Amino acid sequence: MAPEDDTFAPEPGEVAAPAAVAEADLLGLTPGAFVRNPADPDWGLGQVQSSVGRKLTVNFENQGKLVIDAGVVPLARVDD
């Protein structure tokens, strides 16, 4: 049995973003920003509702309101 630790490990099939880009603010993903999920374009356009560290609350057209870890689900900012 492997020892437990507090390090972040993505779920199988998920890819973690590099630590240098993990903070949502560094990516310009602040409240009011429009985003898309390139891995799931069917979600539609989303608007960031809140941002705390890597955790974003985003309201997507076709998926509704989701809490997303920007270090796990990389979002693309949509410029006006």
N, C-alpha and C positions, 0 to 999 in steps of 0.2 A: 504494500500500500504506500502510495506517495505521501510525503509530508505535506500538510496544509500550509499555505502561505497566503499573504494578502496581495500578491501580484495579480494584475489584470490579465486574464486569458480569454480571448474571444471564444464564442461557441463554435462548434464545428460548422464549417462553411462560411464563417464570418472572417473578415480581414480587418485587423486593427490599423488605424491610421498611425503614422509616425508621431511620436510624442511632440515633436516640434510644431505640428499643425493640429494638435488635439484641442486646444482651446478655441472655442467657437468665436470668441471676440477677435482672435488673430485672423480669422477667415472672413471677418466682416459679417458674421451671421448674428446680428443683433436684432432686437425686436423691431418688426416692421419690414425686415429684409424678405425678399421673395426668393424662393429656392425650388430646386427640383432634385429628385433622387434619380441619378443617372442609371442606377441598377434596377429601378422600378418606375419607368416613365409613366405607367398607367396610374400612378398616384396623382398625377397632374401637378399643377402649380401649388406651391405651399407658401404660407406666410409665417415667419417666426413670430411667436407670441411672447415667449420669454427665453432667457438665456442665463444659465448659472453654470459656470465652468464649461464642461463638455456637454452638459444636459440641455437640450433644446425642446421646447414645446412648439410644435409646428402644426398649423391647420392646413391640411391638404384638400384640394377640390374633391377628389374621389376616394380618399381614405379617411377623412375626418381628422380629428385632433390626435396627435401622437407625441409621446415623449421619446426623444431620440438621443442616443449617445453619439455625438459627432466624431468620436474616436473609433466607432464601430461602423456607423452608417455615414459615409462621406456624402455630403450634400453639395450641389453646385449652386452658387449664387446666380440669380437671374437679374441682370442689370436692366434698369428701366429703359 
